[in-house]
Amino acid sequence: MKQMSEVLVHWLDLKLPNWFALATACIQGLLGVGALGFLGLLFAPARLVLWLVPISAFAGANSGYKLWQKRAADSPTVWILSLAAGLVTGLAAAGLQFYVDARFFHTAPPLAALAAYICAAAAGSALGGWLRKRYERIKGGRDKGL
């Protein structure tokens, strides 16, 4: 089983060199939305619909920054992967809002709010990538982030 997983990892490294960066960015975005969304749910569940827009933007920026930090190589697909990580983060925020509205308030969230979460997370992810590129330009090179 260990050999099979090693073969799979090597195959992914050859075919998709930035797969690990995408996985860590998605996990970090999901954990960010989960943690901050839980705090919002704990302190103000009725206002969660308002708070999830900046929460998803912040978690999206965090995931975009992490993706650009852990990327294997500069390529035009990194921006697409960054937006994909932002979309995963936005879908997590939308899912959290849908669950809270269905479970606590027995309503359905407005589609405009769900679209706002997804757009805010995607924009935040692009902003996080831009911030990382700016940091690399100021620092004068790219370091391998751990």
C-alpha positions in Angstrom: 0.0 0.0 0.0 2.9 2.3 0.8 4.4 1.7 -2.7 1.0 2.5 -4.3 0.8 5.8 -2.5 4.4 6.7 -3.4 3.7 5.9 -7.1 0.5 8.0 -6.9 2.4 11.0 -5.4 5.2 10.7 -8.0 2.6 10.5 -10.8 0.8 13.6 -9.5 4.1 15.5 -9.2 4.8 14.8 -12.9 1.4 15.5 -14.2 0.3 18.3 -11.9 3.3 19.9 -10.3 1.2 22.3 -8.2 -1.2 19.7 -6.8 0.2 19.9 -3.3 0.0 23.7 -3.2 -3.6 23.4 -4.3 -4.4 20.8 -1.7 -2.8 22.9 1.1 -4.5 26.1 -0.1 -7.9 24.4 -0.1 -7.4 22.9 3.3 -6.2 26.2 4.7 -9.2 28.0 3.2 -11.6 25.4 4.6 -10.1 25.6 8.0 -10.2 29.4 7.9 -13.9 29.5 7.0 -14.7 26.7 9.5 -12.9 28.5 12.4 -14.1 32.0 11.8 -17.5 30.8 10.7 -17.8 28.9 14.0 -16.9 32.0 15.9 -19.5 34.0 14.0 -22.1 31.2 14.6 -21.2 31.2 18.3 -21.5 34.9 18.9 -24.1 36.1 16.3 -25.9 33.4 14.3 -28.5 35.8 13.0 -25.7 38.1 11.6 -23.7 35.3 10.0 -25.1 36.2 6.6 -23.3 39.6 7.0 -20.1 38.3 8.5 -19.5 35.5 6.1 -18.6 37.9 3.2 -15.4 39.3 5.0 -14.7 35.9 6.5 -14.7 34.2 3.1 -12.6 37.0 1.6 -10.1 36.7 4.4 -9.9 32.9 4.2 -9.7 33.1 0.4 -6.8 35.6 0.6 -5.1 33.2 3.0 -5.6 30.3 0.7 -4.4 32.2 -2.4 -1.3 33.4 -0.5 -0.5 29.8 0.6 -1.0 28.5 -2.9 1.5 31.0 -4.3 3.9 30.3 -1.5 3.9 26.6 -2.0 3.8 26.5 -5.8 6.3 24.4 -7.6 6.9 26.6 -10.6 5.7 29.8 -12.1 3.1 29.1 -14.8 0.0 30.7 -16.0 -2.1 27.9 -14.5 -1.2 29.1 -11.0 -3.8 31.9 -11.3 -6.4 29.4 -12.3 -5.5 27.2 -9.4 -5.6 30.2 -7.1 -9.1 31.0 -8.2 -10.1 27.3 -7.8 -8.8 27.4 -4.2 -10.9 30.6 -3.7 -14.0 28.9 -5.1 -13.6 25.9 -2.8 -13.3 28.4 0.1 -16.4 30.3 -1.1 -18.4 27.1 -1.5 -17.5 26.1 2.1 -18.8 29.5 3.3 -22.0 29.1 1.2 -22.4 25.6 2.6 -22.0 26.8 6.2 -24.6 29.5 5.6 -27.0 27.1 4.0 -26.6 24.7 7.0 -27.1 27.5 9.5 -30.2 28.8 7.8 -31.7 25.3 7.4 -30.9 24.1 10.8 -31.5 27.1 13.0 -33.9 29.4 11.1 -35.7 26.8 8.8 -35.2 29.1 5.8 -33.1 29.1 2.7 -30.3 31.6 2.3 -30.7 34.2 -0.5 -28.8 33.2 -3.7 -27.3 36.7 -3.8 -25.6 36.1 -0.4 -24.3 32.7 -1.6 -22.9 34.3 -4.8 -21.3 37.1 -2.7 -19.5 34.5 -0.6 -18.1 32.7 -3.6 -17.1 36.0 -5.3 -15.5 37.4 -2.2 -13.5 34.2 -1.7 -12.3 34.2 -5.3 -11.4 37.9 -5.1 -9.6 37.3 -1.8 -7.7 34.4 -3.3 -6.5 36.6 -6.2 -5.6 39.3 -3.7 -3.6 36.8 -1.7 -1.7 35.7 -4.8 -1.0 39.3 -5.7 0.2 40.0 -2.1 2.6 37.0 -2.3 4.0 38.1 -5.7 4.5 41.6 -4.2 6.3 40.2 -1.2 8.6 38.2 -3.5 9.3 41.3 -5.5 10.1 43.3 -2.4 12.2 40.6 -0.9 14.1 40.0 -4.1 13.5 36.4 -4.8 11.4 33.4 -4.0 11.9 31.2 -1.0 10.4 27.8 -0.6 7.6 28.2 2.0 7.2 25.4 4.5 
